[in-house]
């Protein structure tokens, strides 16, 4: 199973956001990793590259849903919020 996850802090997380993306392989994950790791306010993120929708889950430590979307778009990927 290819499921990539990065945890920046053990701090208690705020809101959890989910997005449909086109981040669909380990190369894509590698491309977006620096941007998501450097984004202020992300406690944890992971992409399920096995799901049809390529779900990105972000545990917020202050970042907004819109800011996450901007980070991903700047990395060259499509992103749509789920359940917003």
Residue frames as a rotation matrix with the C-alpha (Angstrom) as fourth column:
UNK 1
0.584 0.812 0.000 0.00
0.812 -0.584 0.000 0.00
0.000 0.000 -1.000 0.00
UNK 2
-0.538 -0.737 0.410 1.39
0.726 -0.652 -0.218 3.38
0.428 0.180 0.886 -0.94
UNK 3
0.713 0.701 0.011 0.24
0.553 -0.573 0.605 5.83
0.430 -0.426 -0.796 1.70
UNK 4
-0.332 -0.918 0.218 2.56
0.616 -0.386 -0.687 8.73
0.714 -0.094 0.693 2.40
UNK 5
0.801 0.583 -0.136 2.43
0.462 -0.457 0.760 10.65
0.381 -0.672 -0.636 5.63
UNK 6
-0.397 -0.878 0.266 4.49
0.418 -0.432 -0.799 13.37
0.817 -0.206 0.539 7.24
UNK 7
0.696 0.539 -0.474 4.16
0.670 -0.250 0.699 14.54
0.259 -0.804 -0.535 10.83
UNK 8
0.081 -0.666 0.742 5.74
0.124 -0.731 -0.670 17.86
0.989 0.146 0.024 11.76
UNK 9
-0.620 -0.221 0.753 4.82
-0.616 -0.458 -0.641 18.06
0.487 -0.861 0.148 15.43
UNK 10
-0.696 0.393 -0.600 3.28
0.574 0.808 -0.136 16.09
0.431 -0.439 -0.788 18.23
UNK 11
-0.934 0.355 -0.044 1.26
-0.271 -0.782 -0.561 19.18
-0.233 -0.512 0.827 19.15
UNK 12
-0.305 0.912 0.275 -2.48
0.502 0.399 -0.768 18.80
-0.810 -0.096 -0.579 19.40
UNK 13
-0.888 -0.043 0.459 -4.01
0.453 -0.256 0.854 19.46
0.081 0.966 0.246 16.00
UNK 14
-0.616 0.708 -0.345 -6.88
-0.476 -0.683 -0.554 21.75
-0.628 -0.178 0.758 15.13
UNK 15
0.443 0.869 -0.220 -9.24
-0.666 0.155 -0.729 21.19
-0.600 0.469 0.648 12.24
UNK 16
-0.456 -0.489 0.744 -8.92
0.198 0.759 0.620 18.31
-0.868 0.430 -0.249 9.80
UNK 17
0.192 0.460 -0.867 -9.35
-0.775 -0.471 -0.422 19.05
-0.603 0.753 0.265 6.10
UNK 18
-0.172 -0.228 0.958 -9.75
0.384 0.880 0.279 16.58
-0.907 0.416 -0.064 3.24
UNK 19
0.098 0.079 -0.992 -9.26
-0.745 -0.655 -0.126 17.21
-0.660 0.752 -0.005 -0.45
UNK 20
0.749 0.022 0.663 -9.52
0.436 0.737 -0.517 15.33
-0.500 0.676 0.542 -3.75
UNK 21
0.230 -0.757 -0.611 -6.25
-0.579 -0.611 0.540 15.73
-0.782 0.229 -0.579 -5.65
UNK 22
0.943 -0.083 -0.323 -4.30
-0.229 0.543 -0.808 14.41
0.242 0.836 0.493 -8.61
UNK 23
-0.044 -0.930 0.364 -1.29
-0.999 0.034 -0.033 13.55
0.019 -0.365 -0.931 -6.42
UNK 24
0.756 0.643 -0.122 -1.22
-0.653 0.752 -0.090 9.96
0.034 0.148 0.988 -7.63
UNK 25
0.703 -0.553 -0.448 2.25
0.340 0.814 -0.471 8.45
0.625 0.179 0.760 -7.22
UNK 26
0.513 -0.570 -0.642 5.37
0.785 0.008 0.620 8.56
-0.348 -0.822 0.451 -5.07
UNK 27
-0.511 -0.697 0.503 6.96
0.844 -0.516 0.142 11.02
0.161 0.497 0.853 -7.50
UNK 28
0.055 0.649 0.759 4.00
0.253 -0.744 0.618 13.37
0.966 0.158 -0.205 -7.09
UNK 29
0.874 0.224 -0.432 4.18
0.450 -0.035 0.892 13.03
0.184 -0.974 -0.132 -3.32
UNK 30
0.010 -0.962 -0.273 7.90
0.953 -0.073 0.294 13.85
-0.303 -0.264 0.916 -3.47
UNK 31
-0.477 -0.158 0.864 7.12
0.626 -0.751 0.208 16.96
0.617 0.640 0.458 -5.51
UNK 32
0.328 0.726 0.604 4.53
0.010 -0.642 0.766 18.33
0.945 -0.245 -0.218 -3.08
UNK 33
0.458 -0.155 -0.875 6.30
0.823 0.445 0.352 17.25
0.335 -0.882 0.332 0.14
UNK 34
-0.635 -0.758 -0.149 8.64
0.752 -0.562 -0.346 20.27
0.179 -0.331 0.926 0.48
UNK 35
-0.592 0.462 0.660 5.78
-0.148 -0.868 0.475 22.75
0.792 0.183 0.582 0.05
UNK 36
0.515 0.838 -0.181 3.51
-0.001 0.212 0.977 21.01
0.857 -0.503 0.110 2.56
UNK 37
0.254 -0.497 -0.830 6.34
0.922 0.385 0.052 20.51
0.293 -0.778 0.555 5.05
UNK 38
-0.777 -0.625 0.080 7.32
0.592 -0.767 -0.248 24.18
0.216 -0.145 0.966 4.86
UNK 39
-0.150 0.805 0.574 3.75
0.088 -0.567 0.819 25.49
0.985 0.173 0.015 5.11
UNK 40
-0.936 -0.155 0.316 3.16
-0.263 -0.289 -0.920 27.10
0.234 -0.945 0.230 8.47
UNK 41
-0.326 0.860 0.392 0.25
-0.914 -0.181 -0.364 25.68
-0.242 -0.477 0.845 10.42
UNK 42
0.446 0.418 -0.792 0.25
-0.580 0.808 0.099 22.06
0.681 0.415 0.603 9.22
UNK 43
0.216 -0.304 0.928 0.66
-0.887 0.336 0.316 19.53
-0.408 -0.892 -0.197 12.04
UNK 44
-0.471 -0.268 0.840 0.25
0.013 0.951 0.310 16.38
-0.882 0.157 -0.444 9.91
UNK 45
0.205 0.577 -0.790 -0.60
-0.904 -0.198 -0.378 15.54
-0.375 0.792 0.482 6.32
UNK 46
-0.558 -0.352 0.752 -0.99
-0.029 0.913 0.406 12.40
-0.830 0.205 -0.519 4.25
UNK 47
-0.152 0.467 -0.871 -2.04
-0.982 -0.173 0.078 11.42
-0.114 0.867 0.485 0.74
UNK 48
0.017 0.226 0.974 -3.83
-0.098 0.970 -0.223 8.14
-0.995 -0.092 0.038 0.03
UNK 49
-0.461 -0.303 -0.834 -2.49
-0.813 -0.233 0.534 7.44
-0.356 0.924 -0.139 -3.46
UNK 50
-0.971 0.135 0.197 -4.43
0.180 0.955 0.234 4.16
-0.156 0.263 -0.952 -3.57
UNK 51
-0.144 0.980 -0.138 -7.85
0.411 -0.068 -0.909 5.80
-0.900 -0.188 -0.393 -3.41
UNK 52
0.083 0.283 0.955 -9.59
0.996 -0.013 -0.083 6.77
-0.011 0.959 -0.283 -6.64
UNK 53
0.875 0.375 0.307 -9.85
0.380 -0.924 0.048 10.40
0.301 0.075 -0.951 -5.50
UNK 54
-0.107 -0.994 0.023 -6.22
0.662 -0.089 -0.745 10.58
0.742 -0.064 0.667 -4.23
UNK 55
0.793 0.607 0.056 -7.35
0.331 -0.505 0.797 12.00
0.512 -0.614 -0.601 -0.89
UNK 56
-0.475 -0.844 0.250 -5.08
0.249 -0.402 -0.881 14.49
0.844 -0.356 0.401 0.86
UNK 57
0.674 0.607 -0.420 -5.80
0.575 -0.074 0.815 14.80
0.464 -0.791 -0.399 4.60
UNK 58
-0.369 -0.763 0.531 -4.35
0.184 -0.620 -0.763 17.76
0.911 -0.184 0.369 6.48
UNK 59
0.361 0.361 -0.860 -4.41
0.920 0.015 0.392 18.23
0.154 -0.932 -0.327 10.24
UNK 60
0.314 -0.156 0.936 -4.36
0.232 -0.944 -0.236 21.98
0.921 0.291 -0.260 10.78
UNK 61
-0.056 -0.358 -0.932 -2.38
0.992 -0.122 -0.013 23.74
-0.109 -0.926 0.363 13.42
UNK 62
-0.115 0.104 -0.988 -3.62
0.237 -0.963 -0.129 27.10
-0.965 -0.249 0.086 12.18
UNK 63
-0.962 -0.231 -0.147 -3.52
-0.094 -0.228 0.969 26.86
-0.258 0.946 0.198 8.38
UNK 64
-0.067 0.984 -0.163 -6.81
-0.625 -0.168 -0.762 27.42
-0.777 0.051 0.627 6.55
UNK 65
0.307 0.306 0.901 -8.39
0.437 0.796 -0.419 25.19
-0.845 0.523 0.110 3.95
UNK 66
0.994 0.108 -0.014 -7.80
0.046 -0.533 -0.845 27.89
-0.099 0.839 -0.534 1.31
UNK 67
0.385 -0.922 -0.040 -4.11
-0.879 -0.379 0.288 28.17
-0.281 -0.076 -0.957 2.23
UNK 68
-0.121 -0.373 0.920 -3.64
-0.095 0.927 0.364 24.40
-0.988 -0.044 -0.148 1.85
UNK 69
0.655 0.461 0.599 -5.27
0.530 0.284 -0.799 24.56
-0.539 0.840 -0.059 -1.56
UNK 70
0.903 -0.355 -0.243 -2.96
-0.429 -0.786 -0.445 27.39
-0.033 0.506 -0.862 -2.63
UNK 71
0.029 -0.931 0.365 0.15
-0.743 0.224 0.631 25.45
-0.668 -0.289 -0.685 -1.51
UNK 72
-0.031 0.019 0.999 -0.90
0.307 0.952 -0.008 22.37
-0.951 0.307 -0.035 -3.48
UNK 73
0.878 0.411 0.244 -1.85
0.365 -0.246 -0.898 24.39
-0.309 0.878 -0.366 -6.59
UNK 74
0.663 -0.702 -0.261 1.53
-0.724 -0.689 0.015 26.20
-0.190 0.179 -0.965 -6.53
UNK 75
-0.240 -0.737 0.632 3.16
-0.458 0.660 0.596 22.76
-0.856 -0.146 -0.495 -6.56
UNK 76
-0.717 -0.065 -0.694 1.37
-0.697 0.065 0.714 22.01
-0.001 0.996 -0.092 -9.84
UNK 77
-0.916 0.393 -0.077 -1.49
0.395 0.919 -0.013 19.81
0.065 -0.042 -0.997 -8.66
UNK 78
-0.302 0.913 0.276 -5.27
-0.263 -0.358 0.896 20.00
0.916 0.197 0.348 -8.82
UNK 79
-0.926 0.029 -0.376 -7.12
0.364 0.331 -0.871 20.10
0.099 -0.943 -0.317 -5.52
UNK 80
-0.223 0.922 0.317 -10.79
-0.261 -0.370 0.891 20.27
0.939 0.116 0.324 -4.50
UNK 81
-0.767 -0.005 0.641 -12.06
-0.641 -0.034 -0.767 20.53
0.026 -0.999 0.023 -0.94
UNK 82
-0.506 0.623 -0.596 -14.31
0.307 0.776 0.551 17.72
0.806 0.096 -0.584 0.31
UNK 83
0.071 0.686 -0.724 -17.25
0.930 0.217 0.297 18.56
0.360 -0.695 -0.622 2.54
UNK 84
-0.851 -0.411 -0.328 -16.71
0.505 -0.810 -0.296 22.29
-0.144 -0.418 0.897 2.71
